[in-house]
Amino acid sequence: MRRTVRSVESFHQMQNDPRRMRLQLPTVPQISADALLAKARRANPELVRGWLRRRAKAGAARAGFMVSRIDEEGRRYVAVTHNDDVPLPPGAEAELRQDNPRLVELQATYDALDLPSAVHTQWRQGFLKKNLSLAWFRGDNAYVWQFRQLGHAARIRMYLAMLDVLERDRLGLFDTLREDGLFGAFTFEFGDRPPVSRDLLDSINEINYLDQQMGLSQIEGLRVLDIGAGYGRLAHRMSTAFPGLAAYDCVDAVATSTFLCEYYTRFRGLPETVRVVPLHEHEKLAERYDVAVNIHSFSEASHEAICWWLDRIAERDIPWLLIVPNTPDELRSTELDGSMRPFRQDVLDRGYELVDDRPIHQSDELRELIDLHDRFYLFRKRS
Ligand SMILES: C[S@@+](CC[C@H](N)C(=O)[O-])C[C@H]1O[C@@H](n2cnc3c(N)ncnc32)[C@H](O)[C@@H]1O
């Protein structure tokens, strides 16, 4: 996350700035703690607060930092936000509530499961409380970072990212997939082009990548398993791109995600070939899939949970496995103590080989400009 703390060098630069009169910190007289308390008791609380603020700033500056208030746009980069330009559809607010009986039921069932995948290291209740506004689940939150991923100048960065994805759109998905900004998604419009969002760009990029690598669009009766499917972002996009898809199964170990995925796939009117399989029914997953996808999900689970999922993949002999981790240089888990354990070897140990590994945005210059360094890791089952 971005903080408005600048380095000591920039503080010194400011000292040489002709505008420095506005930037200079107040000098703080040295007084004893008792005198300070006595003064505080007598003083106007507003003035005391201001004095304390200035004192804290001065202390931070002496330590080499400058602390300043961030503006409205800046707040988007550090907080859960959503775009309410498009109102929620009728009934959404009434249904997307923590006390919805279906969510309560899923939560109780998942809590009672004795499965490694159901033990959470990141996606715990506190994390969800801080990082998700349920009814606005396509906003900037735990599922898809939009502003926080793009940082300042989001519009320009989004434009560059769009040009990059457009360049490789061999399936013409910019013409078939649309973004309506529902449920809080931030959308960007450029000229006469239809609006784009992070959800749309990521999905188009992933589908084209899989098509280029394994001929996704040419597979008769395509069957996809999406592990850690979130609210069903890719299920929605892929089933719209390939209406003839034979199966797209979404599975997740977080009750809120399963709940939202059930809601969203129903709301979008996706065909019956798209299923949301609750974790406790994981044995209902199909025997055969052409590809398993895991986009930013294994990285947010424990090593034990990941190995449990890898066993489910390996026992089905799924020929292709796409992983997009959160740490671009390596595949790593998130453990309870905050450490991260590598799991590339665990994939290889189950009979897979890494056949491709590349950044999701392919131009070096562009990646630098948009500061987005995620990578695709594509594995294939050895025959
Ligand atoms: C950042 S979201 C990504 C969602 C989706 N793959 C996408 O790209 O839109 C991470 C997802 O991982 C899921 N997740 C967290 N822990 C998991 C676990 N132990 N097993 C499976 N999924 C998990 C969360 O519920 C969430 O849906």
PDBQT file of the ligand as one rigid body, heavy atoms in Angstrom, charges set to zero:
ROOT
HETATM    1  C1  LIG A 401      -7.440 -12.252  -4.831  1.00  0.00    +0.000 C 
HETATM    2  S1  LIG A 401      -8.810 -13.312  -4.842  1.00  0.00    +0.000 S 
HETATM    3  C2  LIG A 401      -8.774 -13.870  -6.528  1.00  0.00    +0.000 C 
HETATM    4  C3  LIG A 401     -10.095 -14.338  -7.000  1.00  0.00    +0.000 C 
HETATM    5  C4  LIG A 401     -10.145 -14.841  -8.437  1.00  0.00    +0.000 C 
HETATM    6  N1  LIG A 401      -9.226 -15.923  -8.687  1.00  0.00    +0.000 N 
HETATM    7  C5  LIG A 401      -9.881 -13.714  -9.408  1.00  0.00    +0.000 C 
HETATM    8  O1  LIG A 401      -8.783 -13.666  -9.973  1.00  0.00    +0.000 OA
HETATM    9  O2  LIG A 401     -10.771 -12.883  -9.620  1.00  0.00    +0.000 OA
HETATM   10  C6  LIG A 401      -8.214 -14.730  -3.938  1.00  0.00    +0.000 C 
HETATM   11  C7  LIG A 401      -9.207 -15.871  -3.851  1.00  0.00    +0.000 C 
HETATM   12  O3  LIG A 401      -8.563 -16.952  -3.154  1.00  0.00    +0.000 OA
HETATM   13  C8  LIG A 401      -9.547 -17.576  -2.360  1.00  0.00    +0.000 C 
HETATM   14  N2  LIG A 401      -8.897 -18.371  -1.320  1.00  0.00    +0.000 N 
HETATM   15  C9  LIG A 401      -8.320 -17.943  -0.187  1.00  0.00    +0.000 A 
HETATM   16  N3  LIG A 401      -7.859 -18.996   0.527  1.00  0.00    +0.000 NA
HETATM   17  C10 LIG A 401      -8.124 -20.106  -0.182  1.00  0.00    +0.000 A 
HETATM   18  C11 LIG A 401      -7.904 -21.489   0.009  1.00  0.00    +0.000 A 
HETATM   19  N4  LIG A 401      -7.320 -21.948   1.117  1.00  0.00    +0.000 N 
HETATM   20  N5  LIG A 401      -8.305 -22.340  -0.939  1.00  0.00    +0.000 NA
HETATM   21  C12 LIG A 401      -8.934 -21.881  -2.053  1.00  0.00    +0.000 A 
HETATM   22  N6  LIG A 401      -9.181 -20.582  -2.295  1.00  0.00    +0.000 NA
HETATM   23  C13 LIG A 401      -8.789 -19.713  -1.374  1.00  0.00    +0.000 A 
HETATM   24  C14 LIG A 401     -10.378 -16.412  -1.839  1.00  0.00    +0.000 C 
HETATM   25  O4  LIG A 401     -11.627 -16.817  -1.362  1.00  0.00    +0.000 OA
HETATM   26  C15 LIG A 401     -10.485 -15.565  -3.100  1.00  0.00    +0.000 C 
HETATM   27  O5  LIG A 401     -11.574 -15.974  -3.858  1.00  0.00    +0.000 OA
ENDROOT
TORSDOF 0
